[in-house]
Each structure stands twice: as structure tokens, then as C-alpha cells.
Amino acid sequence: METVTLDVKGMSCQHCVKAIEENVGAQQGVDAVNVQLEQGKVDVRFDENRISKAQIVEIIEEQGYDVGS
């Protein structure tokens, strides 16, 4: 398992939290998603053999958020 912390811009409410947690959390290989709304951070624990960091970033960006490095 690998854990990454992503900087995510554009999150402003609990709807944002739910959208990211549900969409990322539903992916095969994702073990845990923790959105820190006030800090603009998203922690994701995942199996890098089943899903990549790039795929996770793409899923978040498809929800309308900007992901930094």
C-alpha cells in the first residue's frame, strides 16, 4: 500500500468532501480516502499495483477540482 497527500483546490463544502470520498473510494485498489477540507488536502491509501496516483488525480479533476503536486 502507498499513501499520498494531494493538494486539492476548489473544495468548499461537505458536498465536495462527499464527492471526492465516494468517487475515489469506489475505485478498485483504493483502501482509504480522507479529505481535509480546511487544509485543502486529500490523503489516499491505495494499492499501486491496481491503481496509479495519476488515475486518482484524474478522478478528482473530473469532479471539477484542481490537483497540485
C-alpha positions in Angstrom: 0.0 0.0 0.0 1.1 3.5 -0.8 -0.2 6.7 0.8 -0.2 10.1 -0.9 -1.4 13.5 0.2 -2.7 15.6 -2.7 -3.2 19.4 -2.7 -6.7 20.0 -4.0 -8.1 23.4 -4.8 -11.8 24.2 -5.2 -13.2 22.2 -2.3 -15.6 24.4 -0.3 -18.2 22.3 1.5 -19.3 18.9 2.7 -20.7 18.1 -0.8 -17.1 18.4 -2.1 -15.8 16.1 0.6 -18.5 13.5 -0.2 -18.0 13.7 -3.9 -14.3 13.1 -3.7 -14.5 10.4 -1.0 -17.3 8.5 -2.8 -15.7 8.7 -6.3 -12.1 7.9 -5.3 -13.2 5.4 -2.6 -15.2 3.4 -5.1 -12.1 2.6 -7.3 -10.6 -0.8 -7.2 -7.4 -0.7 -5.2 -8.3 2.3 -3.1 -8.2 1.4 0.6 -8.9 4.7 2.3 -9.7 8.4 1.4 -9.5 11.2 3.9 -10.5 14.7 2.8 -9.1 17.6 4.9 -11.4 20.4 3.7 -9.9 23.3 5.7 -6.3 22.4 4.6 -7.2 21.6 1.0 -5.7 18.2 1.3 -6.8 14.7 0.3 -5.0 11.6 1.7 -5.4 8.4 -0.3 -4.1 5.0 0.6 -4.1 2.7 -2.3 -2.5 -0.4 -3.9 -0.2 1.0 -6.6 -0.4 -2.4 -8.5 -4.2 -1.8 -9.0 -4.5 2.0 -9.5 -2.0 4.8 -10.0 -1.6 8.2 -8.5 -2.2 9.7 -11.9 -5.6 7.8 -12.2 -6.6 9.1 -8.7 -5.7 12.7 -9.7 -7.7 12.3 -12.9 -10.8 11.1 -11.0 -10.6 14.1 -8.6 -10.1 16.5 -11.6 -13.1 15.0 -13.3 -15.2 16.2 -10.3 -14.1 19.8 -11.1 -11.3 20.3 -8.7 -7.6 21.3 -9.4 -5.0 19.0 -8.0 -1.5 20.3 -7.3 1.7 18.4 -6.8 
